[in-house]
C-alpha cells in the first residue's frame, strides 16, 4: 500500500488529478484537489446549503437520488457521467495494469435490480483518510450502520434517522477496563492509550468494534459497554499502517480478529483475553485478508500481483494465485467455502474456485478504477463490488456472475456493507457537499401475492 502518512486523503498524491470540466459547469470554479477524491460537482449546491435527504418515493418521481440539481447546471447528468468515465484517472502501482487486464473480462448483462433504492441520508457524512483503504462502513442489522466521520466512529439508525457518536479518537483514548495487577489476561494492553489517532480501517460485528490506525494502533471496544476495552500498537515500524481488520468466530466459540498491516505482518488476536495469538510475516505489505468459512484457509492480498492462500494455523503458503497485474486491496469468501473473490488496482475482480486454482473462473471489470471493496451476502446469492468512486456493482452469483446491477452515483466510496440478514445494502459516499449514506433494500418477489391479484 502506498505510504501516505498525512492521514487526510486531500493531501495525497497528485495521481488522482482529473481534467477540469469547469467550462461545462456554468463557469463556476472547480477545486481539483486530487481528482476523484471529491466529485467535480461538489460546489454546486444551489439550495440553502442544508443537505436534503432523498426518499424512494422522490426518486420514483424523477428526483436525483443524491439531490444534485441538474436543472440548475449547464451540464446534463449524462454528459457529466461521460466526462467522468473519460477523465477519471485510476491509481496504479504498476503502470498499464488496467490495460492488460481487460482482455479476458466477462461480458455481463446489466440492467438488473436486485436491491432497490430506499433513501439517501445527507446528514450522515462518512470520511476517508487513506485513498486506497475503503472498509469504513459496517452494518450490524438492516437498520444499524457504523462508519467513520472525521475522528468519530458514528452509529446511524435508519429507523430513527439519527446518528450518535460511539467513539471519538481525536483526543486521548485509553482502556477504561483497568486490569487487576494480579490478572494476566490482558498483558499487551497499552494502558496509556493513544492521542489523535488517524483511523485507517475498522470492523464491526454484533457488539464488537475494532479500529485500526496509521501508526499500527488497534482499539477494541464493546459497543454495549462504556469506554474502551483494549488498546495496543502492533508495531513501531515506520511503515505501520493497519490496512484491514476481520472479526470472526473460532470453532471453539472464542471471538478473534485478524489485522493486516503494512509492515508485511498479519496478526491474530483473542478478543476475550486481549492477547496476540498468531503473527505471520509475508514478503510484502498485506492490504487485506479473508478467512474461509471453515477457518482453515486465509486469503492474503497485498503489494504484489500474486495473491496467496495460506494455512490459517501456521501461515505457510498453500498455493499462490496468479492472474492480477497490480496490487490487490479487497478479498472475500463466498459462504460456500469453495469460491472466493479478489479485487485489484488492475480494475478487475477475479473469482476463484478451490477445485481448480490454476486460473480464476471469472474476471469482472470495473468502469473507472480499482476494486476497493468486495462483500457477499450471508446467503451467498449476491456479491457487491465497489470501485473507488461512482460505481457499486451487484452480481447475481446464481447466474454465474453474469447478471449485474450497476449502482451509479457521484463521489468517492468510503465503504459498502450488506446487513447480516441480506435485506439492506449501505454505501458510504464521501464528498464535501453531497457526502451521504445510500441505503438500498433487497427486492423480493412474492409469487403468492401476485396470484391473489
C-alpha positions as CSV (number, residue, x, y, z in Angstrom):
1,X,0.0,0.0,0.0
2,X,1.2,3.5,-0.8
3,X,2.8,5.2,2.2
4,X,1.0,8.5,2.6
5,X,1.4,9.5,6.2
6,X,-0.6,12.7,6.2
7,X,-3.8,10.9,7.2
8,X,-6.1,13.3,5.2
9,X,-6.9,12.0,1.8
10,X,-7.0,15.5,0.4
11,X,-3.2,15.7,0.9
12,X,-2.5,12.6,-1.1
13,X,-0.6,12.1,-4.3
14,X,-1.4,14.0,-7.5
15,X,-2.0,10.8,-9.4
16,X,-5.7,11.4,-8.8
17,X,-5.9,14.7,-10.7
18,X,-8.7,14.7,-13.2
19,X,-9.2,17.2,-16.1
20,X,-11.4,20.1,-15.1
21,X,-14.9,20.3,-16.5
22,X,-15.5,23.8,-15.3
23,X,-16.5,25.0,-18.8
24,X,-19.4,22.7,-18.6
25,X,-20.4,23.8,-15.1
26,X,-21.8,27.3,-15.5
27,X,-18.4,28.9,-15.2
28,X,-18.2,28.0,-11.5
29,X,-14.7,27.3,-10.2
30,X,-13.9,23.6,-9.6
31,X,-11.5,22.6,-6.9
32,X,-9.5,19.7,-8.3
33,X,-7.8,18.7,-5.2
34,X,-7.0,15.1,-6.0
35,X,-9.1,14.1,-9.0
36,X,-11.7,11.7,-7.8
37,X,-11.2,12.3,-4.1
38,X,-14.0,14.8,-4.4
39,X,-16.6,14.9,-7.1
40,X,-16.5,17.8,-9.6
41,X,-20.0,18.9,-8.7
42,X,-19.5,19.3,-5.0
43,X,-19.5,23.1,-5.2
44,X,-22.9,23.2,-6.9
45,X,-25.4,23.2,-4.1
46,X,-27.8,25.9,-5.1
47,X,-30.1,25.1,-2.2
48,X,-29.9,26.7,1.3
49,X,-26.7,24.8,1.9
50,X,-28.5,22.3,4.1
51,X,-28.4,18.7,2.9
52,X,-31.8,17.4,2.0
53,X,-32.4,13.6,2.1
54,X,-33.9,11.8,-0.9
55,X,-36.6,9.1,-0.4
56,X,-37.6,6.2,-2.7
57,X,-40.8,8.0,-3.5
58,X,-39.0,11.1,-4.6
59,X,-36.6,9.1,-6.7
60,X,-39.5,7.3,-8.4
61,X,-40.8,10.8,-9.4
62,X,-37.6,11.6,-11.1
63,X,-35.6,13.4,-8.4
64,X,-31.8,12.7,-8.4
65,X,-31.0,10.2,-5.6
66,X,-28.2,12.5,-4.3
67,X,-30.2,15.7,-4.6
68,X,-27.9,17.1,-7.3
69,X,-29.8,20.0,-9.0
70,X,-29.0,19.1,-12.6
71,X,-31.6,21.5,-13.9
72,X,-29.6,24.4,-12.4
73,X,-26.4,23.3,-14.1
74,X,-25.1,23.9,-17.6
75,X,-24.4,20.2,-17.9
76,X,-26.7,17.1,-18.0
77,X,-26.1,14.1,-15.8
78,X,-25.4,12.0,-18.9
79,X,-22.8,14.4,-20.2
80,X,-21.1,14.7,-16.8
81,X,-21.1,10.9,-16.4
82,X,-19.4,10.6,-19.8
83,X,-16.8,13.2,-18.7
84,X,-16.1,11.2,-15.5
85,X,-15.7,8.0,-17.4
86,X,-13.2,9.6,-19.8
87,X,-11.2,11.6,-17.4
88,X,-11.1,9.8,-14.0
89,X,-7.5,8.5,-13.5
90,X,-7.2,5.2,-11.9
91,X,-4.3,4.9,-9.4
92,X,-1.8,2.2,-10.4
93,X,1.3,1.0,-8.7
94,X,2.3,-0.9,-11.8
95,X,1.8,1.3,-14.9
96,X,-0.5,0.0,-17.5
97,X,-2.1,-2.7,-15.4
98,X,-5.6,-1.7,-16.2
99,X,-4.9,-2.0,-19.9
100,X,-3.5,-5.5,-19.6
101,X,-6.4,-6.9,-17.5
102,X,-9.3,-6.1,-19.9
103,X,-8.7,-8.9,-22.4
104,X,-10.4,-11.8,-20.6
105,X,-13.2,-10.0,-18.8
106,X,-16.6,-11.5,-18.6
107,X,-19.4,-9.8,-20.6
108,X,-22.2,-9.2,-18.0
109,X,-25.8,-8.4,-18.5
110,X,-26.6,-5.1,-16.9
111,X,-29.9,-3.5,-16.0
112,X,-31.0,-5.9,-13.2
113,X,-32.4,-4.6,-9.9
114,X,-31.6,-6.9,-7.0
115,X,-31.6,-4.0,-4.5
116,X,-34.0,-1.1,-4.7
117,X,-33.1,2.5,-3.7
118,X,-34.6,3.3,-0.3
119,X,-33.0,6.5,0.9
120,X,-30.1,8.9,0.7
121,X,-29.2,10.4,4.1
122,X,-27.1,13.5,3.6
123,X,-26.8,14.1,7.3
124,X,-24.5,11.1,7.5
125,X,-21.0,12.2,6.5
126,X,-18.5,9.4,6.1
127,X,-14.8,10.1,5.7
128,X,-11.8,8.6,4.0
129,X,-8.3,9.0,5.5
130,X,-6.3,6.9,3.0
131,X,-7.4,6.7,-0.6
132,X,-6.7,3.0,-1.0
133,X,-8.4,1.8,2.1
134,X,-12.2,1.7,1.9
135,X,-13.6,-0.6,4.5
136,X,-15.1,2.1,6.6
137,X,-18.9,1.2,6.6
138,X,-20.3,-1.7,8.5
139,X,-23.9,-2.8,9.0
140,X,-24.9,-4.9,12.0
141,X,-28.6,-5.1,11.1
142,X,-30.8,-3.8,8.3
143,X,-31.3,-0.6,10.3
144,X,-27.9,-0.1,12.1
145,X,-24.7,1.1,10.5
146,X,-21.3,2.1,11.8
147,X,-18.9,4.4,9.9
148,X,-16.1,6.9,10.4
149,X,-16.7,10.6,10.2
150,X,-13.5,12.6,10.7
151,X,-12.2,11.4,14.1
152,X,-15.5,9.9,15.3
153,X,-16.9,6.4,14.9
154,X,-20.6,7.0,14.4
155,X,-23.7,4.8,14.7
156,X,-26.6,5.6,12.3
157,X,-30.1,4.2,12.7
158,X,-32.2,4.2,9.5
159,X,-35.3,3.7,11.7
160,X,-34.9,6.8,13.8
161,X,-32.8,8.7,11.2
162,X,-30.5,9.7,14.0
163,X,-26.8,9.3,14.5
164,X,-24.8,9.1,17.7
165,X,-21.1,9.1,18.4
166,X,-19.7,5.7,19.6
167,X,-16.0,6.6,19.9
168,X,-14.0,9.8,19.4
169,X,-10.3,9.3,18.8
170,X,-9.3,13.0,18.3
171,X,-8.1,13.3,21.9
172,X,-6.7,10.8,24.3
173,X,-8.1,7.2,24.1
174,X,-7.1,4.6,26.7
175,X,-8.6,1.5,28.2
176,X,-11.3,2.1,30.8
177,X,-11.5,-1.5,31.9
178,X,-8.4,-1.3,34.2
179,X,-6.9,-4.7,34.9
180,X,-6.3,-6.1,38.3
181,X,-2.5,-6.2,38.8
182,X,-2.7,-9.9,39.6
183,X,-4.8,-10.6,36.5
184,X,-2.7,-11.7,33.5
185,X,-5.5,-11.8,31.0
186,X,-4.6,-8.6,29.3
187,X,-0.8,-8.4,29.2
188,X,-0.5,-6.5,26.0
189,X,-3.0,-3.7,26.7
190,X,-1.4,-0.3,26.2
191,X,-2.8,1.4,29.3
192,X,-1.5,4.8,28.4
193,X,-3.5,4.7,25.1
194,X,-3.2,6.9,22.1
195,X,-3.7,10.5,21.2
196,X,-5.1,11.9,17.9
197,X,-5.5,8.5,16.2
198,X,-5.8,8.7,12.4
199,X,-8.2,5.9,11.5
200,X,-7.3,3.8,8.5
201,X,-9.8,1.0,8.9
202,X,-12.4,-0.5,11.2
203,X,-14.6,-3.6,11.6
204,X,-17.8,-4.2,13.5
205,X,-19.5,-7.4,14.3
206,X,-22.5,-7.7,16.6
207,X,-21.5,-5.7,19.7
208,X,-17.7,-5.6,19.0
209,X,-15.8,-2.8,17.3
210,X,-12.1,-2.8,16.3
211,X,-10.4,0.4,15.0
212,X,-7.1,0.4,13.2
213,X,-4.8,3.4,12.8
214,X,-2.0,4.8,10.7
215,X,0.7,4.1,13.3
216,X,-0.3,0.4,13.9
217,X,-2.8,1.3,16.6
218,X,-5.6,-1.1,17.5
219,X,-8.5,0.0,19.6
220,X,-11.1,-2.5,20.8
221,X,-14.5,-1.6,22.2
222,X,-17.6,-3.4,23.4
223,X,-20.5,-1.4,21.9
224,X,-22.7,-2.3,24.9
225,X,-20.2,-1.0,27.4
226,X,-18.8,2.4,28.2
227,X,-15.3,3.3,27.3
228,X,-12.6,1.4,25.5
229,X,-11.7,-2.2,26.5
230,X,-8.2,-2.6,25.0
231,X,-5.5,-0.7,23.2
232,X,-2.3,-1.9,21.6
233,X,0.2,-0.9,19.0
234,X,1.0,-3.8,16.7
235,X,4.4,-2.5,15.6
236,X,6.7,0.5,15.9
237,X,7.8,0.1,12.3
238,X,7.8,3.3,10.3
239,X,5.6,1.5,7.8
240,X,2.9,0.5,10.3
241,X,-0.5,1.4,9.0
242,X,-3.3,-1.0,9.8
243,X,-4.8,-1.9,6.4
244,X,-7.7,-4.2,7.3
245,X,-9.4,-5.9,10.2
246,X,-11.6,-9.0,10.2
247,X,-13.6,-10.2,13.2
248,X,-14.5,-13.9,13.2
249,X,-15.8,-16.7,15.4
250,X,-13.5,-19.7,16.1
251,X,-14.8,-23.2,16.1
252,X,-14.3,-23.2,19.9
253,X,-16.7,-20.3,20.2
254,X,-14.0,-17.7,21.0
255,X,-14.0,-14.5,19.1
256,X,-10.8,-13.4,17.3
257,X,-9.8,-10.7,14.9
258,X,-7.1,-10.6,12.2
259,X,-5.2,-7.4,11.5
260,X,-3.4,-6.9,8.2
261,X,-0.6,-4.4,8.4
262,X,1.7,-2.5,6.0
263,X,4.8,-3.9,7.8
264,X,4.0,-7.2,6.0
265,X,2.6,-8.8,9.0
266,X,-0.8,-10.5,9.8
267,X,-1.7,-10.7,13.4
268,X,-4.4,-12.7,15.1
269,X,-5.8,-11.5,18.5
270,X,-8.0,-13.3,21.0
271,X,-10.7,-10.7,21.8
272,X,-11.6,-12.3,25.2
273,X,-8.0,-12.4,26.5
274,X,-6.9,-9.4,24.5
275,X,-3.8,-11.3,23.6
276,X,-1.8,-11.8,20.4
277,X,-2.3,-15.5,19.4
278,X,-0.6,-15.6,16.0
279,X,1.8,-13.5,14.0
280,X,2.7,-14.3,10.3
281,X,5.2,-12.4,8.2
282,X,5.0,-12.2,4.4
283,X,7.3,-10.8,1.7
284,X,5.2,-7.7,1.0
285,X,2.7,-5.4,2.8
286,X,-0.6,-7.1,3.3
287,X,-3.6,-5.0,2.4
288,X,-6.5,-7.3,3.1
289,X,-7.2,-10.8,4.4
290,X,-10.2,-13.1,4.4
291,X,-10.7,-16.3,6.5
292,X,-12.5,-19.2,4.9
293,X,-15.9,-20.2,6.4
294,X,-14.3,-23.3,7.9
295,X,-11.5,-21.3,9.4
296,X,-8.7,-23.4,7.7
297,X,-7.6,-21.1,4.9
298,X,-6.5,-17.5,5.0
299,X,-6.6,-15.5,1.8
300,X,-3.8,-12.9,1.6
301,X,-3.7,-10.0,-0.8
302,X,-1.3,-7.0,-0.9
303,X,1.5,-5.2,-2.6
304,X,2.1,-7.9,-5.2
305,X,0.2,-9.0,-8.2
306,X,0.1,-12.5,-6.8
307,X,-2.4,-13.4,-4.0
308,X,-1.9,-16.3,-1.6
309,X,-3.9,-19.0,0.1
310,X,-2.1,-19.8,3.4
311,X,-2.7,-22.2,6.3
312,X,-4.5,-20.2,8.9
313,X,-2.8,-22.0,11.7
314,X,0.8,-21.6,10.7
315,X,0.8,-19.0,7.9
316,X,2.5,-21.4,5.4
317,X,1.7,-20.8,1.8
318,X,-0.6,-23.5,0.3
319,X,-0.8,-22.0,-3.2
320,X,0.0,-18.7,-4.9
321,X,-2.7,-17.2,-7.1
322,X,-1.7,-15.7,-10.4
323,X,-3.8,-13.6,-12.7
324,X,-3.8,-10.0,-11.5
325,X,-1.5,-7.3,-12.8
326,X,-1.3,-4.8,-9.9
327,X,-1.7,-4.7,-6.1
328,X,-4.8,-6.0,-4.5
329,X,-6.8,-4.4,-1.8
330,X,-10.0,-6.5,-1.4
331,X,-11.0,-10.1,-0.9
332,X,-14.0,-12.1,0.3
333,X,-15.1,-15.7,0.6
334,X,-18.4,-17.0,-0.6
335,X,-20.3,-18.6,2.2
336,X,-20.0,-22.0,0.4
337,X,-16.3,-22.1,1.3
338,X,-15.4,-23.2,-2.2
339,X,-15.2,-19.9,-4.1
340,X,-13.7,-16.5,-3.2
341,X,-13.0,-13.2,-4.8
342,X,-10.1,-10.8,-5.1
343,X,-10.1,-7.1,-6.0
344,X,-7.2,-5.4,-7.7
345,X,-5.9,-2.0,-8.9
346,X,-5.9,-3.5,-12.4
347,X,-9.7,-2.7,-12.4
348,X,-10.8,-6.3,-12.0
349,X,-12.5,-8.5,-9.5
350,X,-11.5,-12.2,-10.0
351,X,-13.5,-15.2,-8.9
352,X,-11.6,-18.3,-7.8
353,X,-12.6,-21.9,-7.2
354,X,-10.7,-24.1,-4.8
355,X,-11.2,-27.1,-7.0
356,X,-9.0,-25.5,-9.8
357,X,-6.8,-22.7,-8.8
358,X,-4.7,-22.7,-12.0
359,X,-6.6,-19.6,-13.0
360,X,-9.6,-17.6,-12.0
361,X,-13.0,-18.8,-13.2
362,X,-14.3,-15.3,-13.9
363,X,-12.9,-11.8,-14.4
364,X,-15.2,-8.9,-13.8
365,X,-14.1,-5.4,-15.0
366,X,-14.8,-2.1,-13.3
367,X,-15.8,1.1,-15.1
368,X,-13.3,3.7,-13.8
369,X,-11.0,2.4,-11.2
370,X,-9.6,-0.2,-8.8
371,X,-11.7,-2.7,-6.9
372,X,-11.5,-1.4,-3.3
373,X,-14.1,-3.5,-1.5
374,X,-15.9,-6.8,-2.0
375,X,-18.8,-8.2,0.0
376,X,-21.0,-11.3,-0.3
377,X,-24.5,-11.6,1.2
378,X,-24.6,-14.1,4.0
379,X,-26.8,-16.4,1.9
380,X,-24.3,-16.2,-0.9
381,X,-26.8,-15.1,-3.5
382,X,-25.2,-11.7,-4.3
383,X,-21.8,-10.1,-4.4
384,X,-21.2,-6.4,-4.2
385,X,-18.0,-4.8,-5.6
386,X,-17.1,-1.2,-5.0
387,X,-14.8,1.0,-7.2
388,X,-13.0,3.9,-5.6
389,X,-15.8,6.3,-6.8
390,X,-19.1,6.4,-8.6
391,X,-20.0,2.7,-9.1
392,X,-21.0,-0.2,-7.0
393,X,-21.7,-3.5,-8.9
394,X,-24.0,-6.1,-7.5
395,X,-23.7,-9.5,-9.2
396,X,-26.1,-12.4,-9.1
397,X,-23.9,-15.3,-8.0
398,X,-26.5,-17.9,-9.1
399,X,-26.3,-16.7,-12.7
400,X,-22.5,-17.3,-12.6
401,X,-21.9,-13.6,-12.1
402,X,-23.5,-12.8,-15.5
403,X,-26.4,-10.8,-14.3
404,X,-25.4,-7.4,-12.8
405,X,-27.0,-4.4,-11.2
406,X,-24.9,-1.3,-11.6
407,X,-25.5,1.4,-8.9
408,X,-24.4,4.8,-10.4
409,X,-23.8,8.0,-8.4
410,X,-21.1,10.6,-7.9
411,X,-18.5,10.7,-5.2
412,X,-15.8,8.6,-3.5
413,X,-16.9,5.4,-1.8
414,X,-15.8,5.0,1.8
415,X,-17.2,1.5,2.1
416,X,-20.1,-0.9,1.4
417,X,-21.9,-3.3,3.6
418,X,-24.7,-5.8,3.4
419,X,-26.8,-6.3,6.5
420,X,-26.3,-9.7,8.1
421,X,-29.9,-10.7,7.1
422,X,-29.1,-9.6,3.4
423,X,-32.1,-7.2,3.4
424,X,-30.1,-3.9,3.2
425,X,-27.1,-2.6,1.3
426,X,-25.4,0.5,2.6
427,X,-22.9,2.7,0.6
428,X,-20.8,5.4,2.2
429,X,-20.3,8.4,-0.2
430,X,-17.5,10.9,0.6
431,X,-18.0,14.4,-0.9
432,X,-17.8,17.9,0.6
433,X,-21.4,18.8,-0.5
434,X,-23.1,15.5,-1.5
435,X,-21.5,13.2,1.0
436,X,-24.1,10.8,2.4
437,X,-25.1,7.3,3.2
438,X,-27.0,5.5,0.4
439,X,-29.4,2.8,1.5
440,X,-30.8,0.0,-0.7
441,X,-33.3,-2.7,0.1
442,X,-33.4,-6.3,-1.3
443,X,-36.1,-6.8,-3.9
444,X,-38.3,-9.6,-3.0
445,X,-40.7,-11.5,-5.4
446,X,-43.8,-12.9,-3.7
447,X,-45.5,-15.1,-6.2
448,X,-48.3,-16.0,-3.8
449,X,-49.3,-12.3,-3.6
450,X,-49.3,-12.0,-7.4
451,X,-51.7,-14.9,-7.6
452,X,-54.2,-13.0,-5.4
453,X,-54.5,-10.1,-7.8
